[in-house]
């Protein structure tokens, strides 16, 4: 039987999303497809799969991404689905632990890709919001003022995500230096 769950995760909550997907798998729900805030599951043996997700450098249809996904499939992973540059992969638990990143350096690079996605969005949202607030005040435009006041909290939210990911990335870098 197929189950669809609608749930929102921010790009900086990748660990939280993977943990939730692991909890679903532990309850006997195997991820079979994804979409915007949508997860489709089919019933399976509880704990049958490990699920991981990754933000790729290129769209999943790009030749480099296709080659990378094929490589992962050769290790027993299955490409469940994609949303934009995010790919969702699962692998039977019987194959053992499933980790996409072999060391801290690769984890740091992955967090850098996510930051490279969020930073421009935060900056653009902040500039657009402040400009709309300025226009709202200068021209007496209620529409611009409302748009600016709505966009400003979104820019702050993106800023929180940037801060959270930067903290995590810095901790991984520090940990890597300890082991050098």
N, C-alpha and C positions, 0 to 999 in steps of 0.2 A: 504494500500500500504506500502511496506517495503522500508526503506531508510537505507543505510549504510554510515556512516561517519568515515573516518580515521583521527585520531587525536592522538598526542603524549602528554602524561602527565608524568612528573617525579613522583616518589614515594613520594617525599616531597611536591608535589603540590596537595595533596588530597582535600584540601578545594577548590582549583581552579577547580578541576575535578567535585566535587559535585555541585559547583555553575553552571558550564556549563551544567551538566545533568539536573539541576533544570530549567535552561533557556530553554532547549530543551523540557522538560515536559510542561512548561508554553506555549510553541508554539504549543503544541498538538502532541508531539513526545514521545511515551512511549518506554522506553528501553526494548528490548526483548531478546537480547543476546550480549555478549562481546567476544573479542579476543584480540590479541596483537595489540594495536593501532587501534582497530576496534570496532565500536559501531553500533548495528543494532536497528532500531526503527520501530515502526508501528504507524500509525496515531491514535490519541485518542482525547478525549475532552481536550482542553487546561487546564493545571493545574490539571489533574486527578490524578497524582501520585507524591509522594515524593521519591527520590532515595538517597540511602546511600551506601557507600562502606567501607569495613573493611579488614585489613590484619589479617588473622587468625594465631593462634599459629601453627596450623598444616594444611596440605592440606585439601581441602573441602571433600575429600573422607574418611578422618580419622574419626573413630567413635565419638571422642569428637566434631569434627566440624559438623558431620552429626547431632548429638544431639543438638548442638547449633542452627544450621540452622532450625531444626524442631521446636525448641522453638520459634524462631523468626516468623516462619510461623504460629504458633498458635496465635500470636498477630496480624495477618492480613498481615504480610509481605510476599513477594514472592521472592524466590531466582531466580533472572533473569539469572545469569551466574557467572562463575568464570574464573580467569586467574591466574594460579599458586596458591598462597595462598590468593589472593585478591578475595573477594566475593562482588557481586553487588546485592543489594536488593531494591525492590520498594514496596510501600504500598499506597493504595488509599488515596488521600488527605482527603476524607470524614471521615476517621478515626482520623483526627487531626494530630498534629505535629508528626514527625517520627525522633527519635534520638536513636542511638545505645548505647550511653554512658550516663549514668544517673548522673554522677558527674565528677569533675575534675580528681579524682584519676583514673577512668577508661579511661579517655582521655589521661592522662599521660602514663598509661600502653600501650595504643595503639601506641602512638608516640614512646615509647620505643621499641616496636616490629618493627616499621619501621626503627628506628635507628639501631637496631640489624641486619637488612637486609643490610643497606647501608654502615655502618662502615667497615665491612670486604671487601666489594667490593672496597671501596676507598683505603684501605690499600694495598690490592693485586694489584690494578691498579697502585698505586704509586710505589710500589716495582718493579713490572714488567717494568714499564716505565723507572725508573732510572737505572735498570739493563740493559735494552736494550740500553739506551743512553751510559752507561759505555762500553758495548760490542762494540757498534758502533764506539766509539772513540778509544778504546784499540785495536780492531782488524781491524779498518778501514772498518767496515761493514755498508754499506749504508742502507741495509734492517733493521738492528737492530736500527740504528739511526732514521730512518723514523718511525718505530714502536714505539720507545720511545717518539718521538716528537708528535705522534698522541695520544698516551695513556696519556701523561702528562696533557693535557687540560681536558681529561675525568676524571682523578683523582681529578683535581681542581673542576670540576663540581660536583662530588660526595661530595667533601669537602664542597662546598657551600650548598648542600642539608643537610648535617650533621649539619652545622652551623644554617641553617634556622629552622630545626626541634628542635635542642637543644634550640634555643631562644624561640620557641613556648612552648616547654615543661617546660622550666624554668619559663616563664610567668604564665603558669597554676599552677605550684607548688607554686609560690609566691601568686597568687590569692587564692589558697586553704588555705595558712597560714593566710591570712587576715581574712577568715571566721571561723577560728578555735577558 
